[in-house]
Structure formats: C-alpha cells, structure tokens
C-alpha cells in the first residue's frame, strides 16, 4: 500500500503535510477543478482572495473559479466568449478550441 499525503482544508487555505515516508505531494486532489485544469494544460495564474485564475497562454484560455470549486468559467481571451461548467462537465472536456488554437 502506498503512502498517502494528508490534506487539511480550512476555508481557502490548504495545508499539505508529508507522509511518514517523507514524500510531499503537491498535486491537487483528484476530484477537483484544479486537477481538471491541470489535465487540460492550464496553469495557475493568480488569486484575489475569493477566486483563482488559471491560464493556457498558448491556446488563449482563461479559467476562473471561486473558493467553492463547484463550477469554473472558461473564456477565449481573444473573443471574450466563454462558458461556465460544473466539475462533472469539465471532466468530460478533452480539448478547448479557441480563435488562437484549434486542433
């Protein structure tokens, strides 16, 4: 059985502590907006205390979500068109096409 990292969340602060083996796992929880944004290639950009912004500069995508993490708004930064998705809807996304990049 693998060691697991203990995570404690209080309001907006997440405390991650190393396991008994000394491993410090800084990955987001698997069932989270952050994990899904990482999967889609976005990276953390900024926070204002109540919401976070994540970006994919190559594709021209901006994602914002609040502390609840219940939904995320994804926007094309060139056209300002976007859509708000729940975590379950975000899990179904395999690619984000924009005016900057469409495969």
C-alpha positions, 0 to 999 in steps of 0.5 A: 500500500502506498503512502498517502499525503494528508490534506487539511482544508480550512476555508481557502487555505490548504495545508499539505503535510508529508507522509511518514515516508517523507514524500510531499505531494503537491498535486491537487486532489483528484476530484477537483477543478484544479486537477481538471485544469491541470489535465487540460494544460492550464496553469495557475495564474493568480488569486484575489482572495475569493477566486483563482485564475488559471491560464493556457497562454498558448491556446488563449484560455482563461479559467476562473473559479471561486473558493467553492470549486463547484463550477469554473468559467472558461473564456477565449481571451481573444473573443471574450466568449466563454462558458461556465461548467460544473466539475462533472462537465469539465471532466468530460472536456478533452480539448478547448478550441479557441480563435488562437488554437484549434486542433 
